[in-house]
Amino acid sequence: MKNNSNIIVKSSVNGISRIILNEPKTYNALSALTLKLLINTFKKLNKDNKTRVIIIEGSGKGFSAGHNLKEVKSLKSKTKYKKLFSLCSNLMLEIIEGKKPVIAKVHGAAFAAGCQLVASCDLAISSDEAIFATPGVNIGLFCSTPMVAVSRKVNRKSTMQMLLTGDPIDAKYAKKIGLINDHYPASLLEEEVFKLAKKISSKSNLLIKIGKKAFYKQLEMPIKKAYKYTSKVMAENMMFIDAHEGISAFLEKRNPVWKNK
């Protein structure tokens, strides 16, 4: 386990590594320092052969309140503002373009860039009490970068309502519109997130990596190009030993023994 004050990194257990946002006094605000630490951590975990799934969560009362507004206010120049928001965007891209599935474990509030972080993760599970918002409109700073992530997970009408009103939504509605996968009582949150992570970590690491990359790449393509691209991906996939092992195991009614764990 590594503790960088702003974040805590727990090494792989059963193929599952954890990142804990560790600034409860600021509701785990995403300062420039925290963003840099997160980017570097995701880069390292994506190269770590022992890590097959990454869970990101928050300490204290909430998941993340988004950018540290005291820091934002202190910057006072367009160049510095752009650098901060670009840094945040780079974190989201590192998660999406990374090789490992990332699960957001959300309790309490996930606001603004914190909501963006949830939307950027491949999967998101929350407590029943969790709330989500893109409240920038209320403080004169429209949530333009958070909407990039949210609008790619949530339908347009619901995204626009969140952006234009700034009102928080509860976990039940967040699931309904596709922002999160599911929600549970707080007492069961850890158990359910671990269960999901363990199930994913039991799959072929190589196939998960191929599938995640293809998923995000095809989303941005016209449908004909997407089918051409994914047909090629599947053909290449069939050349790997894990594909032959998986099909053989299914036909022989046994559990597969993955070569690329």
Secondary structure, 3 states (H helix, E strand, C coil): CEECCCEEEEEEECCEEEEEECCHHHCCCCCHHHHHHHHHHHHHHHHCCCCCEEEEEECCCCCECCCCHHHHHHHCCHHHHHHHHHHHHHHHHHHHHCCCCEEEEECCEEECHHHHHHHHCCEEEEECCCEEECHHHHHCCCCHHHHHHHCCCCCHHHHHHHHHHCCCEEHHHHHHCCCCCEEECHHHHHHHHHHHHHHHHCCCHHHHHHHHHHHHHHHCCCHHHHHHHHHHHHHHHCCCHHHHHHHHHHHCCCCCCCCCC
